[in-house]
Amino acid sequence: MNAYVNPQLGGDPVRASHRIETFIRQSTFDRPTLVLDTQIVADQYRALKAGLGRADIHYAVKANPARAILSTLIAQGSHFDAASRGEIELCLSLGARPETISFGNTVKRASDIAFAYAAGIRIFAADATEELEKLSEHAPGAQVYIRLLVGSTEADWPLSRKFGCAPEMVVPLMTRATELGLKPVGMSFHVGSQTRRAEMWTGTLDHVAAAWATARAAGFDLDLLNIGGGFPAFYGEEIEAPTLYAARVMEMVEARFDGATRVMAEPGRGMVAEAGMIAAEVMLVSRKSDDDICRWVYLDIGKFSGLAETMDEAIRYQFITDRDHEETGPCILAGPSCDSADVLYEKRPVQLPLGLRAGDRFIIRNCGAYTSTYSSVCFNGFPPLDVVVI
């Protein structure tokens, strides 16, 4: 069997590799289905926590808000990073304490700020004056941390200029927060999702540390550093073991940030990606001409039904078929919708068995993160990605 065994994962790597795959092979699915194993989530939490040490893990709920995952993490002692009122309500409904939840989105509706504050949440992110004014009115006296724009990084899925402010804005924003009766307690940043090696954090940490030192020199007694996410999952390219990776990041943090007695980390992908596989099906194999070098393989799942992270071919998923013992050839992989953008991999074709046919089972590995949440409601009439927890 051509199955990937990830020795990086905490717990039993054989079970981590085969338990979900075995379940899929023994089951029948009417539509694409994400199968999750919460034990792998618990193992990954413990592995990351062992490396992060004193840092509090605030799981990025947006990565996968499945109730079973959140309940598992609550039992492990996790905190949570919420991007919306809906995520806050979900965490609270499952028993998370409000003091363990941060409202980390820098773009918040005023009524949602008021809801969060009334629910007991006291820590919020901001990167603009108007956001601070909303917080002052609807969350008086709350703690705020200012998100810093870090620019380009070495991440496979870098974040854009949408979030964060320039370093020179940090002190003015903290000054304004104080004037408004808020408590500026720290800073946050995001190195970019799927940062495969800990050393890739170096430049970003240097950039943020300079702004941190400037703010403390200006008289702000900062004690909270939110290092965001970036913790990687396995997508075919080598990654460092989660405990060693997290420990190295914390080592670099400790060397740069005086006074950071509170450290928050927000793993999302690195927490849940390897806890899920998608059971899919081949719908068609074809060629566009007699001399076409690549076959076209169409799946019953595409960009709009869960695989949005194939955009620009940034995330390279790995696959399992029942024909993996056969010789392979290059393929362009596409989804089922009547939209020309629904092509997953074309710039770098994937190698798939030559005997692949319509109706064949197609398993997509390590896709527990950002699949069910990116799945459309009903584009082209295809239903949302189904989710099963084992």
N, C-alpha and C positions, 0 to 999 in steps of 0.2 A: 504494500500500500504506500503510495506516495504522499504521506501525511507529514506535515511540519510539526515537529516537537520543539516547543520553545523552552529551553533550559533557563531562560531569564526569569520566568514567572515563579512567584512564591508558591509553596505547596507542592502538589504532585504534578510534574510536567506531563506525565503520560495521561493522567485524567484530564488535565487542561486541554490537551491536544485532541483526545479521542471521545470524550463524553458527549459533546455536542454533535460531533460528526456521526457517532453511533446512533444518537437519537434521530437525526435527520434521515439516515439510511433506513431506519426501522419505521419511519412514518410516511404518510402520504399528505401532500399539501395541495390545496386547490389554487393557491396563489403564492407569490413570493412571501416568505415568512422569515423573520428574524428570530433565531433561537438563542436565548440567553442563559448563561449559567451563573447564578449569583455567588456560588462558592468561589469562582475565579475572581469575582469582584472583591470578595472579602480577602482573598489571598493577596491580590494586588494592593489593596489598601494597606495591609500589614507590611508588605515589602516596601512600599513608598514611605510609610510612617517610620520604619526602621532607619531609613536613610535621612529623612527630614528632621528626625529628633524632636527638638522643642517647637518646631513650626507646627501650627495648626493646619490641618488639611481642610480646606473649604471646597468640597466637590462641586465642580461646575455643572449644575443641574441640566443645563442646556445640552450637554453631551448625550445624555439619555435619561429622561425623567421617569422611566418605568418605576412603578410603585414598589416592585419587589427589590429593585436596585437601591432605591432610597431607604427602604426599611432595613436592608442589609447594612448599609453604611451607617444609619443611625445606631444600630446595634453595635457596630464597631467603634463608635465614638466620633464619627466624622462630623465636621461642620459643613456649611453649605454656602455657595455663592449663587445668588438668585438674580436673574435678569429681568424679572417681571413680577407683577402681583400674582399671576397664576402659579408661578414656581414657588413663591412664598407660601401661598395658600396650600399647595400640595405638600410641601415640607412640614408645615404646621399640622396639617390633617393627619400626618403619619407619626406625629409625636416629636418632631424636632423642636427644640427650645428656641425661642426667638433670639436669645443672646448668642446662639450658634449660627445665625444667618446674617450675612452681609448683603446689602442691596448694591451689587457691583456694576450695574448698567449706568453709564454716565448720562443716558438720555431717558428721563423718567417722567411719566405723567404726574401732575401735581396731586391728583386724587389717589394715585398709587403710593406716593410718598406718604400721604396722610394715613392711608390704610396700614402701611408697614409700621409707621410710628405708633399708631394705636395698638398694633399687635405686639409691640414691645421691641421692635428692631431699632437699634440705636447707632448703627454704623453704615455709612453711605459713601459711594464714590461720586466724584465730580471732576469736571475738567473745564468748566466755564462759569463766568460770573452769574449768568441767569439761572444756572442750575443751583448755585449756592443760594440765590434769592428764593427759589422755590423751596429748598430745604429749610431755610430759616423760617419761612412762613408755616410750613406744614410738618416740620420735624425740629422744633426749637431746641437748641442746646445739643443737638446730635453731634456725634463724632464724624468727621469727614476725612477722607484721604484723597489726595489729588493724583489723578492718573497722568503719567508722563508719556508723551509721544516719543517713541524710540527709533523710528525710521526703519530702514531696511535691516533685515537680519538674515541668518543662514537657515531659517526654518523652511521646511518643505511647503508649509501653508502660512506664509507671512501675513501679518495683519496690515491693514491699510492705514491711511491718515484719518480714518473716520473717528478714532478714539484717542484721547490724550491731548495734552497741550505742550507747547515748546518749553524748554527749561526756563527761559527768562520769564515765563508767566507764573511759575510756581509760587514765588514769594508774593507777588501782587494778589494772587488768588487766596493764599493763606491769610494775608492781611485783611482782605475783604471778608473772608469767612469769620475771622475774629470780630470784625466790626458788626457783623450780622448776628453775633451771639452763638455761633457754631464753634466747635472745637477741632481745629486742624491738627490731626494726630499723626499723619504720615503720608506716604506716597505709594503708588502702585504703578505697575507696568506689565507688559506682556511681551515675552521674547519671540512669540510666534509659535503657532501650533506645529507639532511634529518637529521639534528641534532634536535631532537624532543623537548628538553627543553633548555632554555637559560643557565641554570646553567652548562650544558655540555660544555660550552665555557670556563669555568674557567681555566683549565689547559693549554689550548692552548694560551689563552690571557696572562697568566703568562710567558709562554715560549717566546712568541713574545716580550712582554714588556721588558724582560731582554736583548734581542738583540737590541731593540730600545734604551734602556738606554746606552748600550755599544757604539753604533754608535754615539749618541749625545755626549757622554763623549769624543769620539775620535775627536770631532770638527765638525761633520756634523750637519748642522742646519736643521734637518728633520721637515717637517710640514704636510706631507701627510701619512695617514694610510688607506690602503685598507683592509677592514675586510672580503672581499670576500662574498661568499654565505653561505649556510647552513640553511637558513630559511625554515621551514618545511611545508609540506602539510598533509592533513588528509588521511591516508591509513588504518584506522581502529583502530589504537592506539591513545590514547589521546595526543593532542598537545595543547600548550598554544595559547591564542588569539594573532594574529599577532601584534597588537599595544603594548600589554603588553610584549610580547616576545622581540620585537625590542627595546623597551624602556629599558628593563633590560640589554640587550647586550650593549646598549650605556652607561648605567650607569657604567657597568664594564669597558668599554673602557675609559671613562672620568677619572676613578680613577687610571688608569695605565699609560697613555701615555701623558706625559708632552710635550707641544709644538705641538700636533697634531691638528692644526687649521683647517685642511682639512681632512674630513673622507669620504671615499667611501664605499658603500655597494653594493654587486652584486647579489641580489636575482634573481633566475631563477625559480626553482621549486616552491618556496613559492609564486611567483607572478602569475603563470599561470596554475599550476596543477589542481586546483579546478575549473578552467574555462572550462574544457573539459571533455567529455565522449565519449567513442567509441561505436558505434553501430556495433555489431558483430552477428554471427550466430553459433549455434551448428551444426557441420557437422556429428558427430558420437558419440554415447554412446555405450561402449562395456565393456566386462570383458575378461581377459586373460585366465581365467579358471573358472570352475564351483564354486570353493570355494574361488575365489578372493575376498578379503574384500573390495577393492576399485574399483569402476567403473573408466574407462578411458573416459574422456570427451574431444573430439577434437573440437577446434574452427577454424573458418576461418581466424584467426589471431594468430601469434605466435611470437617467439623471433626475427625472421628475418623480420617481417612485422610491427614492432612497439613496441613490448613488450620486448625489450632487457634488461630492468632493472629488469626482473624476474631472471636474472642470479644470481645463488647462492641463489635464493629466497629472495633477499635483500629487494625489494619493493613488498609489499603485497597489490595488488589491491583489491578493493571491487566490488561486482557484483550485478546486478539486473536482474531478469528473470520474465516472466509472471506467473511462478509457485511458487513464493516465499511464498505463503500461504500453500504449501504442506510440508510434512515431508521431512527432509533432510538426506543425508548420505555422507560419505567421498568419495572424487573423486580425481584422479590424472588429472590435467589439462594440455593439450598439444596443440601445434599448428598444422597446416595442412601440413607442408613441409616434404619431404622425407629425414629428417635429424634427427638422434637419439638424438641430442642435443636440439631439439625443444620441450622440456618439460618444462612447466612453473612452476608447483608446484607438487612436489612428496615427498620431505622430510617431509613437513607439508601439507598433503592433505587438500583440501578445502571442506566445507560442501555445497552441492548443492541439489536441489529438486530431490526426487527419481523418479519423473515422467518426468524428462528432456529427450527430444527426438531430433533427427536430425531435423533441420529446425526451432527450437525454437530461438526466439530473445534472445540475450545475451548482456547486457549493462555493460560496464566497467567504473566504476566511477573514477573521479578525475585523469584523465590521459592526461591533457593538456600539460604536460611537458615531454620532452625526449621520445616522441612516433613518431610523424611524422618525426623528424630529425634522429631517429635511424632506420627508415623503409628502407629496402633494395630497390634497384632499381627494381629488378625483379627476386629474388631468387626463383628457382623452377617454374618460370613463373607466380608467383603471383604478381599482380601489387602493387605499393607502396600504403601506407595508404592514402586514400582520405581525404580531409579536407573541411569542410563546416563551415562558420561563420554565426551566427545568430545575 
